[in-house]
Structures are given as structure tokens and as C-alpha cells.
Amino acid sequence: MNDSPKLSVIIPLYNAAEHFPACMDSLLAQTWTALEIIIVNDGSTDTSAEIAQTYADAHPNIRVLHQANAGASVARNRGLEVATGEYVAFVDADDLLYPRMYETLMGMALQDDLDVAQCNADWSDRTSGHTWLSIPTDRLTSTGVLTGPEWLRKALATRRWTHVVWMGVYRLSLIRELNLKFVPGLHHQDIVWTTEFMFNARRARYTQEAYYKYFLHNQSVSRLKRQGAKNAHYQRHYIKITRLLDKLNNDYAAKIPIYPEFREQVTREALRVCHAVRKEKDPDIKQVIIADIFSSGMYKRMMKNVRSLKLGYQAVLWSYRLNSWRDKRIAARRTARRPIRVR
């Protein structure tokens, strides 16, 4: 197996000392041993860096890079710069991999000359231990070889597939050919990155078997209960994502089929922001988010990308709500640009 094509595994590491050893042990237990493991310490303030160095000292295929805290996007980009494998994979430092994950995915990739091979995953609540399958098999089963756009369309149609990079292996030469980067500082940057990669992938394949275990906890980005200024700041990430997705659809319209699911992805991400307005308790912050929706152009993007009656109904309903809640006496752009103090 050591003579097999190398897989570079990139791990952004930030204050994950409690769970990081279990993650590393699951990597070292992989039946695919041709691994280059790149740990990017993102300015950890606990003992994560020391733990990482202990593993690197014991295993020649592990290296540790250090950077000032800049977020997972910058850490992943740094790892991509130095990776030397034929394929690359990403792992979150507090998750686990099942032993045959990379043997399975690399086997698929090499057998069918894939740009990307993806698997299913288990999601697990770290507190309760409750675990469930990311994509139920009644929604999607293993596929043959598809183009990237065909696979993305099929995945989005399940309404259970999520834009996460840790469910696959990706051809590194294609990433470099595209100069594909994660957007620094953007929450849920996987959404934009995986969309553009799939738009360019010529050959993709999926297995319904779960080989990755993703842990949800109270500090998970998607689980944090945000109110007030923190909520407004967070929603600006989703607003930016709608703009970036809409731009990708427009930029690639002459190169690939832009399926209805790609358009409606923009609308669905916009609806997340709308739901956040409903849940916001601070009336001033509520007006800030509504102002952001209109001044950023997200409202227009939400409406123009509707491609089905069901989603159209939701968009029209939210259009009515937003306009009824909106304080017309306040200039939207002035409100949107107002500094927000985060406590």
C-alpha cells in the first residue's frame, strides 16, 4: 500500500486538545497507509499544538504547520499550498474516521479516474450520543460515474446532502488548475468551495456507506444560539454566500448546465436569513438584518432564483413578511451600514 498514490489529509487545528488524539488515532488506523497528514495549527491556545507535534515526532508522514489564528479557511488554503498527494482530503480535528474510509474512496477514485469520490457520513450528538445517517438511503443510494454538475444536482435534490469537504477525496491537480481557495473568514465556506469544484469535476462518484463520524456539540458553528449583534453578523455570512453562489451560476452558465437545483440553492440559503429575522428578539437588530437583506441585493436573488411552486410559495410568503416588518421610515442602506457592537 505504501507504493500507492499518496493522499494528502489536511487538518485545521484550533483548541481541540480534548478530542484531537482520538481523531489522529483514527487516521493512523486507516487501511490506506499512503497518507501525508498535514496539521495546520491555527494559533491554538490550549495544548493542541503540543499534541500535534508529539504525533509528528513519532510518524514521518505527519507534519505540523503553525499560523496566527486566522480561521479554518486560511488553514486549509495553507495545507493545499504544501500538499504533495495525487488527491487531497480534509478532516475536522474533533471528528473520527472509520478504518476503511480512504481505502474505499481512493479505490473508487483510482478505478474510475475520478476527480472526486464522496461517501456518506454519520452525524452524532456528542452530549447524548444520538447518531444518524447524513443522507438516508431512501433519499440517495450509491451512484455510478457522473459529471460533477450531475452529481451536485442529484445530491442537492435529496435536501439532506450538505456542503462539507470532509466526505470526500479531491484531485489536487484540478484544485490547483482552478486556483480554488476557501474564502477567508467566511462561515460555512465549504458551500462555495464544493459548488465550484463540482462545477468543474469531470468524473464523480458516491457511495452510500458511511465512513466519517461528524460530532455536533454546543459550540458547533451551526448550533450556537445567536441573538442581537452576533446574529446580525452571522447572517451577513449567509448573505455573502447567496451572492457568491449566484455569481458562480452566472459565471458558469455558458460552460455547464445550470440546473434548477443550482438556482434554488441560492433561494434556500437566502431563506435561512429570513428565518433568522423571525427568531431575532431585538427589534433594532431585526431592522438591521432586514436592511441588510434589501441593501445587499439578497432579496432580489432570493426571488429570481425560484424554480418550483413550493419554493416560490415560501419566497412570496417571506417577501410579504419582510415588507410588513420593515420600518419604511428608515433608509435601508443607512441601517445596514450602521456599526454593530458585539458584546
C-alpha positions in Angstrom: 0.0 0.0 0.0 2.9 2.4 0.6 3.6 2.4 -3.1 0.0 3.5 -3.8 -0.7 7.1 -4.9 -0.5 9.4 -2.0 -3.4 11.1 -0.3 -2.8 14.4 1.5 -5.0 14.9 4.5 -5.3 18.5 5.8 -6.5 19.2 9.3 -7.1 22.7 10.6 -6.4 22.6 14.3 -7.7 25.1 16.8 -8.1 24.3 20.6 -9.3 20.8 20.0 -7.0 19.1 22.6 -9.7 17.1 24.2 -10.8 15.2 21.1 -7.8 15.6 18.7 -5.9 12.4 19.9 -8.9 10.2 19.0 -9.1 11.9 15.6 -5.4 11.3 14.9 -5.6 7.7 16.1 -8.5 7.1 13.7 -6.3 8.5 10.9 -3.4 6.3 11.8 -5.7 3.3 11.8 -6.6 3.8 8.2 -6.2 0.8 6.0 -5.0 3.1 3.2 -1.5 3.9 4.5 -0.1 6.1 1.7 -1.1 9.2 3.7 0.5 12.6 4.0 -1.0 14.2 7.1 -0.7 18.0 7.3 -1.8 19.6 10.5 -2.2 23.4 10.4 -2.2 24.8 13.9 -4.4 27.8 13.7 -3.0 29.7 16.7 -4.3 27.3 19.4 -4.1 28.5 23.0 -4.5 25.0 24.6 -2.2 22.0 24.3 -3.3 21.2 20.7 0.0 22.2 19.1 2.0 20.1 21.6 -0.2 17.1 20.9 0.2 17.6 17.1 4.0 17.8 17.5 4.0 14.6 19.5 2.4 12.7 16.6 4.7 14.4 14.1 7.8 13.3 16.1 6.5 9.7 16.1 5.4 9.4 12.4 7.5 10.7 9.4 4.3 11.2 7.3 2.9 13.8 9.6 3.9 17.5 9.5 2.8 20.4 11.6 2.5 24.0 10.3 1.8 27.0 12.5 0.0 30.2 11.8 -1.6 33.0 13.8 -5.3 32.4 14.3 -7.0 33.1 11.0 -9.7 30.5 10.8 -10.2 27.2 9.1 -10.3 28.6 5.5 -6.8 30.1 5.8 -5.6 26.9 7.4 -7.0 24.7 4.6 -5.5 27.0 2.0 -2.1 26.8 3.7 -2.4 23.0 3.7 -3.3 23.0 0.0 -0.2 25.0 -0.8 2.2 22.4 0.5 0.2 19.1 -0.2 2.0 16.6 -2.5 -0.6 13.9 -2.9 -2.4 13.0 -6.0 -5.6 13.5 -4.1 -6.4 15.6 -1.0 -8.9 15.2 1.8 -10.0 17.4 4.7 -10.7 16.4 8.3 -12.0 18.4 11.3 -9.8 17.9 14.3 -12.6 16.7 16.7 -14.1 14.1 14.3 -13.4 10.4 13.7 -12.9 8.3 10.5 -13.8 4.7 10.1 -10.8 2.5 9.2 -11.7 1.8 5.6 -12.7 5.3 4.6 -9.7 6.2 2.5 -9.1 2.7 1.1 -12.7 2.8 -0.2 -12.6 6.4 -1.6 -9.1 6.1 -3.1 -10.1 2.7 -4.6 -13.1 4.4 -6.3 -11.0 7.3 -7.4 -8.3 5.2 -9.0 -10.5 2.6 -10.5 -12.7 5.2 -12.3 -10.2 8.0 -12.7 -12.4 10.3 -10.6 -11.9 14.0 -9.8 -13.9 13.4 -6.6 -15.1 10.4 -4.7 -17.6 11.0 -1.9 -19.1 8.9 0.9 -21.9 9.1 3.4 -21.3 10.1 7.0 -22.7 9.6 10.5 -23.7 12.7 12.4 -23.5 12.3 16.2 -24.5 14.5 19.1 -21.5 14.4 21.4 -23.6 15.0 24.5 -26.4 12.5 24.0 -24.6 10.1 21.7 -27.6 10.1 19.3 -26.3 9.2 15.8 -27.9 9.3 12.5 -27.1 8.9 8.8 -26.3 12.1 6.9 -28.1 11.0 3.7 -30.7 8.3 4.3 -30.6 5.6 1.7 -34.2 6.2 0.8 -33.1 9.6 -0.4 -29.9 8.6 -2.3 -28.0 5.3 -3.0 -24.6 4.7 -4.4 -24.0 6.1 -7.9 -22.0 5.2 -10.9 -19.7 7.8 -12.5 -21.4 11.1 -13.1 -20.1 14.5 -14.1 -19.6 16.9 -11.2 -22.7 19.0 -12.1 -24.8 15.9 -12.4 -23.7 14.6 -9.0 -24.3 18.0 -7.4 -27.8 18.2 -8.9 -28.6 14.7 -7.6 -27.1 15.5 -4.1 -28.9 18.8 -3.7 -32.2 17.2 -4.7 -32.1 14.9 -1.7 -32.3 18.0 0.6 -30.1 16.1 3.0 -26.7 16.4 1.4 -24.6 19.1 3.0 -21.7 21.0 1.5 -18.9 19.6 3.6 -15.5 18.8 2.3 -14.7 16.0 4.7 -16.9 13.5 3.0 -14.6 13.0 0.0 -11.2 12.9 -1.7 -10.5 15.5 -4.4 -8.0 15.6 -7.3 -5.3 18.1 -6.2 -4.2 19.0 -9.7 -7.8 20.2 -10.5 -7.8 22.3 -7.4 -4.6 23.9 -8.4 -5.7 24.3 -12.1 -8.7 26.3 -10.8 -6.7 28.1 -8.2 -9.6 27.1 -5.9 -9.4 28.7 -2.5 -11.5 28.7 0.6 -12.9 32.2 1.3 -11.0 33.6 4.4 -13.2 34.5 7.3 -16.4 33.1 5.8 -18.5 30.8 7.9 -19.7 27.7 6.0 -17.1 28.3 3.3 -17.5 24.7 2.2 -20.7 25.7 0.4 -19.0 27.9 -2.1 -15.8 25.7 -2.4 -17.6 22.4 -3.1 -20.0 24.1 -5.6 -17.2 25.4 -7.7 -15.3 22.2 -7.5 -18.3 20.2 -8.6 -19.0 22.6 -11.5 -15.5 21.7 -12.8 -15.3 18.0 -11.9 -15.5 15.8 -15.0 -15.9 12.5 -13.1 -17.6 12.0 -9.7 -18.9 9.0 -7.8 -20.7 8.5 -4.4 -21.0 5.6 -2.1 -23.9 5.3 0.4 -21.7 3.7 3.0 -20.9 6.0 6.0 -17.1 6.3 6.7 -16.9 9.5 8.6 -18.3 10.5 12.0 -19.0 14.1 12.5 -19.7 15.3 16.0 -22.1 18.1 16.8 -21.7 19.9 20.1 -22.9 23.1 21.8 -20.1 25.1 20.3 -20.6 24.0 16.7 -20.9 27.0 14.4 -24.4 25.9 13.2 -25.6 25.2 16.7 -24.7 28.4 18.5 -27.8 30.3 19.7 -27.2 33.8 18.4 -29.2 36.8 19.3 -28.6 40.5 18.8 -25.5 41.8 17.2 -23.9 38.3 16.9 -26.9 37.2 15.0 -26.7 40.1 12.5 -23.0 39.5 12.0 -23.6 35.7 11.4 -26.4 36.3 8.9 -24.1 38.5 6.8 -22.1 35.3 6.1 -25.1 33.7 4.6 -26.0 36.8 2.7 -22.5 36.8 1.2 -22.9 33.1 0.3 -26.0 33.8 -1.7 -24.1 36.4 -3.7 -21.1 34.1 -4.3 -23.4 31.2 -5.4 -25.4 33.5 -7.7 -22.1 34.7 -9.2 -20.9 31.1 -9.8 -24.2 30.3 -11.5 -23.8 33.3 -13.8 -20.1 32.7 -14.4 -20.5 29.1 -15.4 -23.8 29.4 -17.4 -22.0 29.1 -20.7 -19.9 26.2 -19.6 -22.2 23.7 -17.8 -25.9 23.1 -17.4 -27.2 25.4 -14.6 -29.8 23.0 -13.2 -32.8 24.3 -11.3 -31.3 22.9 -8.1 -28.3 25.2 -8.5 -30.6 28.3 -8.8 -32.8 27.2 -5.9 -29.7 26.7 -3.7 -29.4 30.5 -3.7 -33.0 30.9 -2.6 -32.7 28.2 0.1 -29.6 29.9 1.6 -31.5 33.2 1.5 -34.4 31.7 3.3 -32.1 30.8 6.2 -31.5 34.5 6.7 -35.3 35.2 6.6 -35.9 32.6 9.4 -33.2 34.4 11.4 -35.2 37.6 11.2 -38.3 35.9 12.6 -36.3 34.5 15.6 -34.5 37.7 16.4 -35.9 39.3 19.6 -34.1 42.7 19.5 -36.3 45.0 17.3 -33.4 47.2 16.3 -31.2 44.3 15.2 -34.2 42.8 13.4 -34.3 46.0 11.3 -30.6 45.8 10.7 -30.9 42.3 9.3 -33.9 43.3 7.1 -32.0 46.3 5.9 -29.1 44.0 5.0 -31.4 41.7 3.1 -32.6 44.6 0.9 -29.4 46.7 0.6 -27.2 43.7 -0.3 -29.5 42.6 -3.1 -30.2 39.3 -1.4 -34.0 39.9 -1.6 -33.8 40.1 -5.4 -31.5 37.0 -5.5 -34.0 35.0 -3.4 -36.9 35.8 -5.7 -35.2 35.5 -9.1 -33.7 32.0 -8.4 -37.0 30.3 -7.6 -37.7 27.4 -9.9 -40.5 25.5 -8.2 -44.0 26.3 -7.0 -43.2 25.0 -3.5 -40.2 27.2 -3.1 -41.9 30.1 -4.8 -44.7 30.0 -2.2 -42.1 30.2 0.6 -40.3 33.1 -1.1 -43.5 35.0 -1.7 -44.6 34.4 1.9 -41.3 35.8 3.2 -41.5 38.7 0.8 -44.8 39.6 2.4 -43.4 39.2 5.9 -40.2 41.2 5.3 -42.1 44.1 3.8 -44.6 44.1 6.6 -41.9 44.0 9.3 -39.7 46.5 7.6 -39.6 50.0 9.0 -40.1 52.1 5.9 -39.1 55.3 7.8 -35.5 54.0 8.0 -33.2 54.2 5.0 -32.2 50.6 4.3 -28.6 51.4 3.3 -28.0 53.6 6.3 -29.4 51.0 8.7 -27.4 48.2 7.1 -24.1 50.1 7.3 -24.7 51.1 11.0 -21.9 49.7 13.2 -23.0 46.8 15.3 -21.5 46.4 18.8 -20.9 42.7 19.6 -20.9 42.1 23.4 
